[in-house]
Amino acid sequence: MTTLAGGIAERLWTRRRPGRPDDWSQRIIDGAYADSTKAVDFAGSMSASAEETSAYLRWLEVGAKQMVANGSKAIEAVAHALLKDRTLSGKKIEAIIWESRGFVLRPEGPVRISRTR
């Protein structure tokens, strides 16, 4: 599912972006080709027929779309940080995701951020 999520997230984000290039859809398809190929190979290795592979891929895509929809705030927060910093460590990505959900990541684990007025 996570292999398919990148292309799905990019498609959703680009669709909302004003001034996107005319060939934006093809660029995403081209960029996600390697991930899509991995997903097809994986599904094929888990299936006994082409019909089963197709059904498994559809199921994975539905799950990936739901994962992206449920994590859109976190995905956007990580994307903005990547645009700013160009590279992020796994720890930094984890902290950004927790923060997008209203937590701060401490050594002992995530702690909900209290909102005082």
Buried (B, 14 or more C-beta within 10 A) or exposed (E): BEBBBBBBBBBBBBEEEEEEEEEBEEBBEEEBEEBBEEBBEBBBEEBEEEEEBEEBBEEBBEBBBEBBEEBBEBBEBBBEBBEEEEEBEEEBBBBBBBBBBEBEBEEEEBEEEEEEE
